Amino acid sequence: MKTKLHDTRNDFQAKTRHAMIELLNQQLADMIDLSLQSKQAHWNVKGPHFIGLHELFDKVAEELEEFTDGIAERAVELGGIALGTIQVVSKTRASRLTR
């Protein structure tokens, strides 16, 4: 998604910034998807190892949130927009599955 870049003090060329923002937004979609999958597992784990896995999946989701925030902020620092809505995540994941 090529959008108009916002003003920034970053001295990368516009073409480079666009490419980096696009890659960051792809990674952002992947991180959000993985985080949601971790929460899904956290909510639904059952069995004799319940508590250990329940806590593990919750910890994974928490750790991913920090990485997700950093990726989104970097896209904005480059003059872009962080595309982290569920609609964008769904569309990004669907397009990768059809390749």
C-alpha positions as CSV (number, residue, x, y, z in Angstrom):
1,M,0.0,0.0,0.0
2,K,1.8,3.1,-1.2
3,T,0.7,6.1,0.7
4,K,2.0,9.7,1.0
5,L,4.9,9.8,3.4
6,H,4.6,12.2,6.4
7,D,7.4,14.6,7.1
8,T,10.2,13.2,9.1
9,R,13.8,14.0,9.9
10,N,14.8,10.6,8.5
11,D,17.2,11.0,5.6
12,F,16.4,7.8,3.7
13,Q,15.2,8.3,0.2
14,A,11.4,8.1,-0.3
15,K,11.7,4.9,-2.3
16,T,13.6,3.2,0.5
17,R,11.3,4.5,3.2
18,H,8.2,3.2,1.2
19,A,9.9,-0.3,0.9
20,M,10.8,-0.3,4.6
21,I,7.4,0.7,5.7
22,E,5.8,-2.0,3.6
23,L,8.0,-4.6,5.1
24,L,7.4,-3.3,8.6
25,N,3.7,-3.5,8.1
26,Q,3.9,-7.1,6.8
27,Q,5.9,-7.9,10.0
28,L,3.3,-6.0,12.1
29,A,0.5,-8.1,10.6
30,D,2.5,-11.3,11.3
31,M,3.2,-10.3,14.9
32,I,-0.5,-9.4,15.5
33,D,-1.6,-12.7,14.0
34,L,0.9,-14.6,16.2
35,S,-0.2,-12.7,19.3
36,L,-3.8,-13.5,18.6
37,Q,-3.0,-17.2,18.0
38,S,-1.1,-17.2,21.4
39,K,-4.1,-15.8,23.2
40,Q,-6.4,-18.3,21.4
41,A,-4.2,-21.1,22.7
42,H,-4.0,-19.5,26.2
43,W,-7.8,-19.4,26.4
44,N,-8.4,-22.9,25.1
45,V,-5.6,-25.1,26.5
46,K,-6.8,-28.2,28.4
47,G,-5.3,-31.3,29.9
48,P,-2.8,-32.3,32.5
49,H,-0.3,-29.6,31.6
50,F,-2.9,-26.9,31.6
51,I,-1.4,-24.4,34.1
52,G,2.1,-24.5,32.6
53,L,0.9,-24.1,29.0
54,H,-1.8,-21.5,30.0
55,E,0.9,-19.3,31.6
56,L,3.4,-19.9,28.7
57,F,0.9,-18.8,26.0
58,D,0.0,-15.7,28.1
59,K,3.7,-14.9,28.5
60,V,4.3,-15.3,24.7
61,A,1.4,-12.9,24.0
62,E,2.9,-10.3,26.4
63,E,6.3,-10.5,24.9
64,L,4.9,-10.2,21.3
65,E,3.1,-7.0,22.3
66,E,6.5,-5.3,23.0
67,F,7.9,-6.3,19.6
68,T,4.6,-5.3,17.9
69,D,4.8,-1.8,19.4
70,G,8.4,-1.4,18.3
71,I,7.6,-2.4,14.7
72,A,4.6,-0.1,14.5
73,E,6.5,2.9,15.9
74,R,9.3,2.4,13.5
75,A,7.0,2.5,10.5
76,V,5.6,5.8,11.8
77,E,9.2,7.1,12.5
78,L,9.9,6.5,8.8
79,G,7.0,8.7,7.8
80,G,4.4,6.0,7.2
81,I,1.3,4.7,8.9
82,A,1.3,1.6,11.1
83,L,-1.4,-0.7,9.6
84,G,-2.4,-2.8,12.6
85,T,-6.1,-3.3,12.3
86,I,-7.6,-6.8,12.2
87,Q,-8.9,-6.1,8.7
88,V,-5.3,-5.4,7.5
89,V,-4.0,-8.5,9.4
90,S,-6.7,-10.7,7.9
91,K,-6.1,-9.4,4.3
92,T,-2.3,-9.7,4.7
93,R,-2.5,-13.3,6.0
94,A,-5.1,-14.3,3.3
95,S,-2.9,-12.9,0.5
96,R,0.1,-14.9,1.7
97,L,-1.9,-18.1,1.9
98,T,-2.9,-17.8,-1.7
99,R,0.6,-17.4,-3.1
